[in-house]
């Protein structure tokens, strides 16, 4: 896949590196010559110096051949302009970085495939780290209607030594929740468990649940820690 990224800031460069590692062809557009040089020499992607909302630069970067465009510029108005220009060249897969929520509706009306609010993500991540210190990570899906939790299975955990089937049949297990991932140890690959998978102490699980059941899930697993600031 050929991915064109507008913006060679920390996010644009980091994304370029990850996409390159995944085997995609990547090009970056930025007005900063030093950032473009870094992208070429340190990351190994194509970099075009100039404005990402210039049709001349976009054509030079091969926007007509792009499979996806990422608008990761520092200004929402510029990202919106890049989104509109990309749509005019027939690009249907466009990911936009949003700084100000006031632009959300404009991005949606302009046809963004995905709108990523970096500030909202950072706030949610920090809030989760404070609210649920025992959860290794948490991701929100469907506008916060679904949560995916990454949870440890400590030695004294209630589910340690039990199978996924035994846990699913337990009436105390939060209704509608699912264990969708299992990692025996940190050095092993994540696997999709089946009913016979035994959750070993020291392992990690991925659980899908609803937001209102997060506390119940943590309590059920028996890994709840004292709330931050409690004694």
C-alpha positions in Angstrom: 0.0 0.0 0.0 1.3 3.5 -0.9 0.6 5.9 2.0 1.1 9.6 1.7 1.5 11.5 5.0 1.1 15.3 5.3 3.2 16.5 8.2 6.6 15.4 9.4 6.2 16.1 13.1 6.6 13.5 15.8 3.3 11.8 14.9 3.9 11.8 11.1 7.5 10.5 11.5 6.5 7.9 14.0 3.6 6.7 11.8 5.9 6.6 8.8 8.3 4.3 10.7 5.6 2.0 11.8 4.0 1.7 8.4 7.4 1.1 6.8 8.0 -1.7 9.3 4.7 -3.2 8.2 5.9 -3.3 4.6 4.1 -0.3 3.2 5.5 2.3 0.8 5.5 5.7 2.6 6.0 9.3 1.5 5.9 12.4 3.7 5.3 16.0 2.8 6.5 18.9 5.0 7.7 22.4 4.7 10.6 21.8 7.1 13.7 20.8 5.1 15.4 19.3 8.2 12.3 17.1 8.9 12.3 15.9 5.3 16.0 15.1 5.5 15.5 13.2 8.8 12.6 11.2 7.1 14.9 10.3 4.2 18.1 9.5 6.0 17.0 8.2 9.4 13.7 6.5 8.6 14.2 5.6 5.0 11.0 7.0 3.4 10.4 9.4 0.6 10.0 13.0 1.6 8.8 16.0 -0.4 9.6 19.5 0.8 6.8 21.9 0.4 3.2 22.5 1.5 0.9 19.4 1.8 -2.0 21.6 0.5 -0.2 22.5 -2.7 -1.5 20.7 -5.7 1.9 20.9 -7.3 3.6 19.2 -4.3 0.8 16.6 -4.0 1.1 15.6 -7.6 4.9 15.4 -7.3 4.4 13.1 -4.3 2.2 10.9 -6.3 -1.1 11.4 -4.7 -3.0 10.0 -7.7 -1.2 6.6 -7.0 -1.8 6.8 -3.2 -4.0 4.1 -1.5 -4.3 6.2 1.6 -3.6 9.7 2.9 -2.9 10.8 6.4 -3.5 14.4 7.4 -1.2 14.9 10.4 -0.4 18.6 10.0 -0.2 20.9 13.1 -3.2 22.9 12.0 -6.8 21.6 11.7 -7.6 24.0 8.9 -4.7 22.7 6.9 -5.7 19.1 7.6 -9.2 19.9 6.4 -7.7 21.4 3.2 -5.6 18.3 2.6 -8.6 16.1 3.2 -10.7 18.0 0.6 -7.8 18.0 -1.9 -7.3 14.3 -1.4 -10.9 13.6 -2.0 -10.7 15.6 -5.2 -8.0 13.2 -6.4 -10.2 10.2 -5.8 -8.6 9.1 -2.5 -11.3 7.3 -0.4 -9.1 6.2 2.6 -8.1 9.4 4.5 -7.1 9.5 8.1 -7.2 12.9 9.8 -5.5 14.0 13.0 -7.8 16.3 14.9 -6.6 18.8 17.5 -9.8 20.9 18.0 -13.1 19.1 18.4 -14.8 22.1 16.6 -13.5 20.6 13.4 -15.0 17.2 13.9 -18.2 17.8 11.9 -16.3 19.5 9.1 -14.0 16.5 8.9 -17.0 14.2 8.8 -18.8 16.2 6.1 -15.6 16.4 4.0 -15.4 12.6 4.0 -12.7 11.6 6.4 -12.5 7.8 6.8 -11.1 8.1 10.4 -10.9 11.1 12.7 -8.3 10.7 15.4 -8.3 13.1 18.3 -4.8 12.9 19.7 -5.8 15.1 22.7 -8.8 12.9 23.6 -6.7 9.8 23.3 -4.1 11.2 25.6 -6.7 12.3 28.1 -8.5 9.0 28.1 -5.2 7.1 28.5 -4.2 9.2 31.5 -7.6 9.0 33.1 -7.7 5.2 32.7 -4.2 5.0 34.2 -5.4 6.8 37.3 -8.9 5.2 37.5 -7.7 1.7 36.7 -4.0 1.3 37.8 -4.3 -2.5 37.7 -5.3 -2.5 34.0 -2.2 -2.6 31.7 -4.0 -0.9 28.9 -7.5 0.0 27.7 -8.9 0.8 24.3 -12.3 2.3 23.4 -14.4 1.3 20.4 -17.7 2.3 18.9 -17.6 5.8 20.5 -16.9 4.3 23.9 -19.6 1.6 23.9 -17.0 -1.2 24.0 -13.8 -1.5 26.0 -10.9 -3.9 25.4 -8.9 -4.4 28.5 -5.4 -5.9 28.8 -5.2 -7.5 32.3 -2.6 -9.4 34.2 -3.2 -12.8 35.8 -1.3 -12.6 39.1 -0.6 -15.7 41.2 -3.4 -15.0 43.6 -5.9 -14.1 40.8 -9.3 -15.8 41.0 -9.0 -17.1 37.4 -5.5 -18.5 37.6 -5.5 -22.2 36.8 -9.0 -22.2 35.3 -10.0 -22.7 31.7 -11.7 -20.1 29.6 -14.8 -22.4 29.4 -15.0 -22.6 33.2 -14.8 -18.9 33.5 -17.4 -18.2 30.8 -19.9 -20.6 32.6 -19.4 -18.9 35.9 -22.6 -16.9 36.6 -20.4 -14.2 38.3 -18.6 -13.5 35.1 -19.9 -10.2 33.7 -22.6 -11.0 31.1 -21.7 -10.3 27.5 -17.9 -10.1 28.2 -15.4 -12.2 26.3 -11.8 -13.2 26.7 -10.4 -12.7 23.2 -6.7 -12.9 23.7 -4.1 -14.8 25.8 -0.4 -14.3 26.2 1.2 -16.9 28.4 4.4 -14.9 29.1 5.7 -11.5 28.0 8.1 -13.2 25.5 5.4 -15.3 23.8 3.0 -14.3 21.0 -0.6 -13.3 21.7 -2.9 -16.1 20.8 -6.7 -16.5 20.5 -7.8 -18.8 23.3 -10.4 -21.6 23.1 -12.5 -23.1 25.8 -9.7 -25.4 26.9 -7.1 -22.7 27.3 -5.9 -22.6 30.9 -5.1 -19.1 32.2 -1.8 -19.5 34.0 -0.5 -17.2 36.7 1.8 -14.6 35.3 0.0 -14.5 32.0 -1.9 -11.6 30.3 -5.5 -11.7 28.9 -7.4 -9.4 26.6 -11.1 -8.9 27.6 -13.9 -7.3 25.7 -16.6 -5.8 27.9 -18.9 -2.8 28.2 -17.8 0.4 30.0 -20.2 -0.1 32.8 -18.8 -3.5 33.5 -15.1 -2.6 33.8 -15.2 -2.4 37.6 -17.2 -5.7 37.8 -14.7 -7.4 35.5 -11.7 -6.3 37.6 -13.4 -7.3 40.8 -14.4 -10.7 39.3 -10.8 -11.5 38.3 -9.7 -10.6 41.7 -6.9 -8.3 40.7 -8.5 -5.0 42.0 -6.0 -2.9 43.7 -6.6 -0.1 46.2 -7.8 3.1 44.5 -5.1 5.7 44.0 -4.8 7.8 47.2 -6.6 5.2 49.4 -5.1 3.7 52.5 
